[in-house]
Amino acid sequence: MGIKQKHCLISGRVQGVSYRYSAQQQAHQLGVTGWIRNLTDGRVELLIQGETEQLE
């Protein structure tokens, strides 16, 4: 097991204006930590960290 990280770049059409907030709520429920931000090119970047099972 152990702590792992995933770095993701999300592109495409995002439905709604609360994507980052929704991701934060989901991360809290899963017990993972990290950060999320909008990029200037329209993508969303995130880094999450947690146990392997949580990241799956």
C-alpha atoms as an extended CHARMM CRD file, in Angstrom:
* protein
*
        56  EXT
         1         1  MET       CA              0.0000000000        0.0000000000        0.0000000000  PROA      1               0.0000000000
         2         2  GLY       CA              1.4290000000        3.4050000000        0.9160000000  PROA      2               0.0000000000
         3         3  ILE       CA              0.9140000000        7.0090000000       -0.0390000000  PROA      3               0.0000000000
         4         4  LYS       CA              0.7370000000        7.7940000000       -3.7620000000  PROA      4               0.0000000000
         5         5  GLN       CA              0.1990000000       10.9330000000       -5.8340000000  PROA      5               0.0000000000
         6         6  LYS       CA             -1.6030000000       11.5420000000       -9.1070000000  PROA      6               0.0000000000
         7         7  HSD       CA             -1.1860000000       14.6180000000      -11.2630000000  PROA      7               0.0000000000
         8         8  CYS       CA             -4.0310000000       15.2340000000      -13.7200000000  PROA      8               0.0000000000
         9         9  LEU       CA             -4.7980000000       17.7440000000      -16.4500000000  PROA      9               0.0000000000
        10        10  ILE       CA             -8.4870000000       17.9250000000      -17.3320000000  PROA      10              0.0000000000
        11        11  SER       CA             -9.6620000000       19.4390000000      -20.5810000000  PROA      11              0.0000000000
        12        12  GLY       CA            -12.9150000000       19.7220000000      -22.4060000000  PROA      12              0.0000000000
        13        13  ARG       CA            -16.1920000000       21.2800000000      -21.5640000000  PROA      13              0.0000000000
        14        14  VAL       CA            -16.8720000000       21.5490000000      -17.8480000000  PROA      14              0.0000000000
        15        15  GLN       CA            -20.5330000000       21.5890000000      -16.9110000000  PROA      15              0.0000000000
        16        16  GLY       CA            -21.3620000000       24.1620000000      -14.2850000000  PROA      16              0.0000000000
        17        17  VAL       CA            -19.2160000000       26.6480000000      -12.4440000000  PROA      17              0.0000000000
        18        18  SER       CA            -18.5360000000       24.6090000000       -9.3130000000  PROA      18              0.0000000000
        19        19  TYR       CA            -16.1700000000       21.9690000000      -10.7300000000  PROA      19              0.0000000000
        20        20  ARG       CA            -13.3400000000       22.7620000000       -8.2970000000  PROA      20              0.0000000000
        21        21  TYR       CA            -15.7410000000       22.8840000000       -5.3560000000  PROA      21              0.0000000000
        22        22  SER       CA            -17.2300000000       19.5140000000       -6.3370000000  PROA      22              0.0000000000
        23        23  ALA       CA            -13.7550000000       18.0150000000       -6.6420000000  PROA      23              0.0000000000
        24        24  GLN       CA            -12.8920000000       19.3440000000       -3.1830000000  PROA      24              0.0000000000
        25        25  GLN       CA            -16.0110000000       17.7870000000       -1.6850000000  PROA      25              0.0000000000
        26        26  GLN       CA            -15.2920000000       14.4250000000       -3.3560000000  PROA      26              0.0000000000
        27        27  ALA       CA            -11.6860000000       14.4920000000       -2.1300000000  PROA      27              0.0000000000
        28        28  HSD       CA            -12.8900000000       15.1550000000        1.4090000000  PROA      28              0.0000000000
        29        29  GLN       CA            -15.2760000000       12.1790000000        1.2140000000  PROA      29              0.0000000000
        30        30  LEU       CA            -12.4910000000        9.9170000000       -0.0920000000  PROA      30              0.0000000000
        31        31  GLY       CA             -9.9760000000       11.1350000000        2.4810000000  PROA      31              0.0000000000
        32        32  VAL       CA             -7.4080000000       12.3930000000       -0.0320000000  PROA      32              0.0000000000
        33        33  THR       CA             -5.5470000000       15.6990000000       -0.0490000000  PROA      33              0.0000000000
        34        34  GLY       CA             -4.1320000000       17.9020000000       -2.7670000000  PROA      34              0.0000000000
        35        35  TRP       CA             -4.8740000000       20.9990000000       -4.7880000000  PROA      35              0.0000000000
        36        36  ILE       CA             -6.7700000000       22.0510000000       -7.8880000000  PROA      36              0.0000000000
        37        37  ARG       CA             -6.5160000000       25.1430000000      -10.0820000000  PROA      37              0.0000000000
        38        38  ASN       CA             -7.6310000000       26.6180000000      -13.3860000000  PROA      38              0.0000000000
        39        39  LEU       CA             -4.9460000000       27.0540000000      -16.0280000000  PROA      39              0.0000000000
        40        40  THR       CA             -4.7890000000       29.9840000000      -18.4220000000  PROA      40              0.0000000000
        41        41  ASP       CA             -5.3960000000       27.6820000000      -21.4080000000  PROA      41              0.0000000000
        42        42  GLY       CA             -8.7870000000       26.5850000000      -20.0190000000  PROA      42              0.0000000000
        43        43  ARG       CA             -7.7240000000       23.2570000000      -18.5410000000  PROA      43              0.0000000000
        44        44  VAL       CA             -7.9880000000       22.3060000000      -14.8840000000  PROA      44              0.0000000000
        45        45  GLU       CA             -4.9070000000       20.9400000000      -13.1280000000  PROA      45              0.0000000000
        46        46  LEU       CA             -5.0150000000       18.8340000000       -9.9830000000  PROA      46              0.0000000000
        47        47  LEU       CA             -2.6800000000       16.9080000000       -7.7530000000  PROA      47              0.0000000000
        48        48  ILE       CA             -4.1140000000       14.3790000000       -5.3270000000  PROA      48              0.0000000000
        49        49  GLN       CA             -2.4020000000       12.3490000000       -2.6420000000  PROA      49              0.0000000000
        50        50  GLY       CA             -3.6320000000        9.4410000000       -0.5950000000  PROA      50              0.0000000000
        51        51  GLU       CA             -3.5380000000        5.7110000000       -0.0980000000  PROA      51              0.0000000000
        52        52  THR       CA             -3.5200000000        3.6660000000       -3.3160000000  PROA      52              0.0000000000
        53        53  GLU       CA             -7.0460000000        2.3810000000       -2.6540000000  PROA      53              0.0000000000
        54        54  GLN       CA             -8.3880000000        5.9210000000       -2.1920000000  PROA      54              0.0000000000
        55        55  LEU       CA             -6.8990000000        7.1010000000       -5.4870000000  PROA      55              0.0000000000
        56        56  GLU       CA             -8.3870000000        4.2150000000       -7.4490000000  PROA      56              0.0000000000
